[in-house]
Amino acid sequence: MTPHYLVGVACGIIGGLLNQGGQLLQKKVVNDIRYDNPSQGFMRRLLRSPLWMVGFVVGLGGGTAGYMAAQSLIGPALSPGLMASGLILLSIGSVRLNHEELNRAEITGIVLMILGILCLGLSELSINATQVRTTLADHSAQIRIALFTAGLFFCCLVSRSLSFRIKNRKGLLIALGNGFLACLSDFWINPLLALFVLVLAGRGTTIQTFIFILAAIILTFTASVITWQNQIAFKYAQASNIIPVAQVPIQISPIIVYFFIFALNPPRTISVYLILSGTILTIIAGFLLGRRPETAIIHE
């Protein structure tokens, strides 16, 4: 393993720890809020909390910085799995900091999720910036990207719609919808990084500039909505349940990106078995973590 690769792996792991640590702090504030003053809205009270703001900066700022560094060094196929290493901190912090309880099935689910992510990470499905730029210039790939983006938006809308109908799974379904949005963010950060220097230097083509601007808009939109909707989901369910459930689409989407959008071949024969094992473990983990009935922590 080269130093370049090891630095990328370290950035992904640190980014994951910062992201989950920030969300734990945000969850603690949500748990502490009480509507003793109906004139103040839920989000307004969160924004006035110094602890919530620290969690926001650490999770979104620090986590995103680590993720972008990992993406630029080792590509989009491995980075989501490395970021999910923060689930270890999540499982410990949820019990210690937020006094959440985990039953045996949920502990098993977290362990399976970590093993599944490990399998996906070991598959070595790396994608470099040159491959990203080449794919963006291909017309058929552009159509695949459009279909992929539209499909994820549709899945998010379906999940959010179901959250209004299935009350005892509201938090889980909101988190699942956020997972689909995170998949969009994970993909579109690649064109942004790959075209950043070209476009800002004025050497990008018209289509490259358009894709760069579109990527920036999508990333801003997804980051805003995910942050807002996560706080709503925290009102209904434990962080130790909903965050791993959101990881199900996040961990599976890089496989679709690698084989469907970039149309690449696996680097090794064993990679196929690692991908299948990781996908199956991740789906089983999501099922185990999504079984707990939900009760709103605070009233809307």
N, C-alpha and C positions, 0 to 999 in steps of 0.2 A: 504494500500500500504506500502510495506517495504522500509526502507531507501536504501537498495540495488537497488530496482526498481526505486526509485526517483532519485538516483544518475545517473542511466543509462539514464533515461529520460532527465535529465539536460545535460548530455554529448551529447546526440543526438541533442538537441536544440542548444546548443552552437556550436557544429560542423557545423550545418546547417547555422547558422549566419555567422560563419567564412568563410565557403565555398562560400556563395553568396556574402559576402562582398569583398572577394578576386576577384571574377569574375567581380564585378562592377568596381573595380580599373583597371582590365585588359581591360575591355570594353572601359573605358575612354581613355586609351592610344591608343587603336585601332582607336577610333574616331578622336584623335588628329593627327594621323600620316598622312603625305602627301608625295607623291612620288616626292619630289623636287630634290632628288638625285637618279636617276635610277640605279646607280651602287650598291646601298645598297638594299638588299632583305628585304622583309616584316618581317620575323621572326628575322633577324639580328637586325633590328631597335627596335623590341619589347624587345629583350634580353638586349639591351643597355639602356633601360629605367629603372631608379631606381623605379619609381612608378609601372611599370609592374612587376618588380621583387618582390616588396612588396606584390602586389596582388597575385602573384604566391605562395609565401611562406605562406601567410595568408590563401589563399584558399585551396591549395593542402596540405600544411604541417599541419596547424591548423585544417582545416576541416577534414582531414583524421585521425588525432589523436583523435578528438572528436568522429568520427564515429567508429573507432576501439574500443574505450572505451565503447561506447554504445553497440556495437556488443557483446563484451565479458560479459557485465552485463545483457542485456535483450534479446539478440539474433537478428537474421536477419529479423524477420517478422515485428517488430515494428520500427527498426532503420531507414529505408528509409523514412518512414512517418514523423518521428521526424526531420530528416535532412532537409526535405522540408519546415520546419517552416521558413527557411531562405527566402522563397518566399515573406514574408511580408517585409523584409528588401529590397529585390530585387525591389518590386513594388514601394516603397518609394524612394529608392536610384536611380532608373532609371530615375525618374522624376527630382529629386533634383540635382543629381550629373551629370548625362549624358544628361539631358534636353530632355528625350524621352517623347512622347505623347501617352496617352492611351485613346482610345475611350470607349464608354459604354460597348460594347460587350467584349472588352479585360479586362476591370475592372471586369465585371461579370465573365469572364473566370478565372481570378486569384482568385476571391472569391470562385467560385465553386471548383477550384483545392484545395484550403485550406480546404474547407468543406469535400471534398472527401478524402483528406489525413487524416483528423481528424477521419472520419469514419473507415478508414483502421487501424489507430492506436488504436482506441478503441476496435477493434475486438479481441485484446489480443492473436494474433497468435504467441506466444512465442516459441522459440526453444533453448534448452540449449546445452552446449558443449558435454555432454554425448550422446545426441541424434545425434549430428553431427558425432561423432566418430563411433557410432553404425551403422549409415546409410552408412558411407564410407566403412565399412567392408562387406556390403551386396552386392552380385554380381549383383542382379537385379537393385539395387539402383545405382550402378556404371554405368550400361547401361543407366538408366534414366538421370543421370548426363551428360553422353557423348552426349545424344540426346539434352538435354537442352542447353549445351554449343555450340554444332554445330548449333542448330537452331538460337541462338542469333547472332553468327558470320554471318550466312546466312542473317538474317534480316538486320544486319548492312551493309553488302555488297550491298544488294538490295537498301537500303535507299541511300547509297553513290552513286550508279550508277544512280539512279533517279535524284540526285542533278545535274548531268552533263547534263541531258536532260530537266529538268523543271527549267528554269533559274529564273523564278519569285518566286520560292520556294526553292532556293538553300540553303540559310542559315537555313531554317526550316528543310530541309531534312538532312543536315549535322548534325544538333543538334539532330534530331531523331535517326540517326545512333549512335551518341555518347551516347544517352540514352540506346540503346541496349548494348553497350560496358560497360556502367555503371552497367547494370544488371549483367553482367559477373563479374565485380569487386565486386559488393555487395554480390554475392553468394560465390565466391572463397576466399574471405577474411575469411569466416567461417572455412574451412579446415585449412587455415594457422594458425588461432588463436587456433583452437582445437588441432592441432598436434604440435604446436610450442615447448612446453616443452618436449614432448615425443621424438621428432626427435633430438633436440639439446642435450638432455641428452643421446642420443644413445640407447634409449629403443624402438624406433619405428620399425615396421616391414618394409619389403621391399616395400610393396604397400603403406604404410603410408608415407615413405620417398619420394617415387615417387610422390604421391599426393601433398605433401608439396612443393616439388621443382616445380611441375607443377603450383600450386597455385601462388607461388612467381613469376614465369615467366609471367603468365597471368595478375597478378596485375601490374607488371612493364610495360608490353605492353599496357594495357588499360589506365593506368595513363598517359603515354607518348602520346598516340594517341589522347586521349580526350583533353588534354591540347593544343596540336597542332591544332586539328580540331576545337576546340572552337574559337580560334583566327580567323580562316578562316570564320566561321559562323558569328562572330561579324562584319565582313566586309560587310555583306549583310543584316543584320536584327537587330532589337532592342533586347537587352538582355532580356527585359521584355516580349518579345514574345517567343524567342527560348528556353530559359531556362525552362519555365513551360511546353513547348511542350515536351522537353526531359524527363520530369517527368512522362509522360504517361506510357511508358514501365517500368520505374523505380518503380512506385507504384503498377503496376499490377503483375510484376514478383514475388514478395514475396508470392503472392497467389499461383502461379504455384509451387514455391519451397515448400511451406507448404503442399499442397495437392497432388502434383504429385511426387516430389522427396522424401520427407520425409513421405508421405502417412499418415498424421496425421488427427485426427478428431478435429473439432472446439471445443474450450473449453466450449462454451455456445451456446444455440440455437440462441440467438440474434446476435451472431457473423456472422452467415450466411447472415442475413439481412444487417448488417453493411458492410460486404465485397461487397455484390451486390450494395449497395448504393454508396459506395466509388468508385467502379470500374466505374459505370455509370457516376457519377459526374466528375471523372477524364477524361473520354473519351470526354464528352461534353465540358469540359474546354479546352482540347487540340484542339478541332475543332474551338472553338471561338478564341483562341489565334493564330491559324494558318491561319486565313483568310486574313490578311493584305498583299498586294502585296509588294515585296521586291525591293529595289534599292540599288545597291552597294555603300557603303560609300566611298571607295577608289577603284581605278582601279587596276586590276591585271597586 
